[in-house]
Amino acid sequence: MPTDTQFATDWLEERYRFDVAARNPKVEAACLQYFAQHPMVSIIDIGAGTGANFIYLSEKFPQSQQWALVELNPNLLKRARERLKIWAAAKDYTVREDGQNLDFRRNDQHIQVQLLQGSFLELPRLLQPDQYQMVTASAVFDLLCEQMLSDLVQTFHQNRLALLTTLNYESMAYLPADAEDDHWIRLYETHMQREQDFGKALGPRCSDFLEKEYAQLPTAQMLRAPSRWQIEPADTFMHGHMLQFLEQSLLEMKSMGHSGKGLDAWLQRKKVQLQSQQLRLSVAHSDFFTAPVYEG
Ligand SMILES: C[S@@+](CC[C@H](N)C(=O)[O-])C[C@H]1O[C@@H](n2cnc3c(N)ncnc32)[C@H](O)[C@@H]1O
């Protein structure tokens, strides 16, 4: 498998409300404004997971829509189908299902969704990119290596696709701060960028890299702004997930020869703070919207 697709459905669903709260309103407004005069909008969601990006964004567009949800992991795509049907029924859409297509109608609004299992690294094999107006990707680009993201940007550019990408990881900070936080968080970020079969994932360098790639291309507009998760002491599940990711990654770094001295004690201090409802975590991400010079 070229990129990481082993994401648990409960984790993707847990992070949803943090993603919603974090999304940058200026970046979102720029995207909605760009399409405001279009009677219909067509969007490719790459790395769609369980459909979170569709569920969030489709309600923001008042017009009819055509979506392609591209996801490599068939279990996540199966869950996306279920989630979208539940969502549509709750929003009073009439739902029709035909193979990989879902069709939602409410009053004059018509939303067509195609669920496509495959790799977005081979997008033109799955669909005709020039038949769409925008690509969206949430919490995806930091998983990719430079070459992958660079090739995708070229595909978007050649097909005159706008791009809305959200929740690209940048950094994290715990409160109360611990003298060892910096060391372990840096090592966690080194793990994100470790050598994998496909190369080194961009991790926290993703947004800078994306911005540099687009700076070399003509664009009608380009906007990057922060989107931050605030994980409060009462958000115990989310803290639990984050601590588990840190622990797994840091243990893997230890097995690769990095010193694990002090790791157990550091994790233990975090767990005690979590239990006594003192732990806060702020995770910085960034959102990005860019529009092509010519409309597709
Ligand atoms: C962190 S999850 C984000 C999921 C979703 N966008 C969300 O906001 O909840 C990253 C997603 O990208 C998918 N993915 C990773 N590499 C992929 C590829 N090459 N082609 C298609 N999907 C991929 C993973 O399976 C996973 O569902």
The ligand as a MOL file (V3000), in Angstrom:
LIG
                    3D

  0  0  0     0  0            999 V3000
M  V30 BEGIN CTAB
M  V30 COUNTS 27 29 0 0 0
M  V30 BEGIN ATOM
M  V30 1 C -6.4840 11.1180 8.2030 0
M  V30 2 S -7.5840 10.3320 7.1140 0 CHG=1
M  V30 3 C -8.7040 11.6700 6.7210 0
M  V30 4 C -10.0410 11.1740 6.2360 0
M  V30 5 C -11.0770 12.2470 5.9020 0
M  V30 6 N -10.6260 13.1390 4.8620 0
M  V30 7 C -11.4840 13.0230 7.1260 0
M  V30 8 O -11.3230 14.2530 7.1360 0
M  V30 9 O -11.9810 12.3910 8.0820 0 CHG=-1
M  V30 10 C -6.6700 10.1370 5.5990 0
M  V30 11 C -7.4270 9.3360 4.5570 0
M  V30 12 O -6.7100 9.2730 3.3310 0
M  V30 13 C -6.8490 7.9450 2.8040 0
M  V30 14 N -5.7460 7.7150 1.8570 0
M  V30 15 C -4.4180 7.7260 2.1100 0
M  V30 16 N -3.7200 7.5000 0.9830 0
M  V30 17 C -4.6320 7.3590 -0.0190 0
M  V30 18 C -4.5280 7.1510 -1.4240 0
M  V30 19 N -3.3410 7.0370 -2.0210 0
M  V30 20 N -5.6720 7.0880 -2.1490 0
M  V30 21 C -6.8930 7.1970 -1.5620 0
M  V30 22 N -7.0430 7.4090 -0.2260 0
M  V30 23 C -5.9300 7.4930 0.5310 0
M  V30 24 C -6.7840 7.0830 4.0460 0
M  V30 25 O -7.2630 5.7760 3.8280 0
M  V30 26 C -7.6550 7.8930 4.9980 0
M  V30 27 O -9.0260 7.5840 4.8430 0
M  V30 END ATOM
M  V30 BEGIN BOND
M  V30 1 1 1 2
M  V30 2 1 2 3
M  V30 3 1 2 10
M  V30 4 1 3 4
M  V30 5 1 4 5
M  V30 6 1 5 6
M  V30 7 1 5 7
M  V30 8 2 7 8
M  V30 9 1 7 9
M  V30 10 1 10 11
M  V30 11 1 11 12
M  V30 12 1 11 26
M  V30 13 1 12 13
M  V30 14 1 13 14
M  V30 15 1 13 24
M  V30 16 1 14 15
M  V30 17 1 14 23
M  V30 18 2 15 16
M  V30 19 1 16 17
M  V30 20 1 17 18
M  V30 21 2 17 23
M  V30 22 1 18 19
M  V30 23 2 18 20
M  V30 24 1 20 21
M  V30 25 2 21 22
M  V30 26 1 22 23
M  V30 27 1 24 25
M  V30 28 1 24 26
M  V30 29 1 26 27
M  V30 END BOND
M  V30 END CTAB
M  END
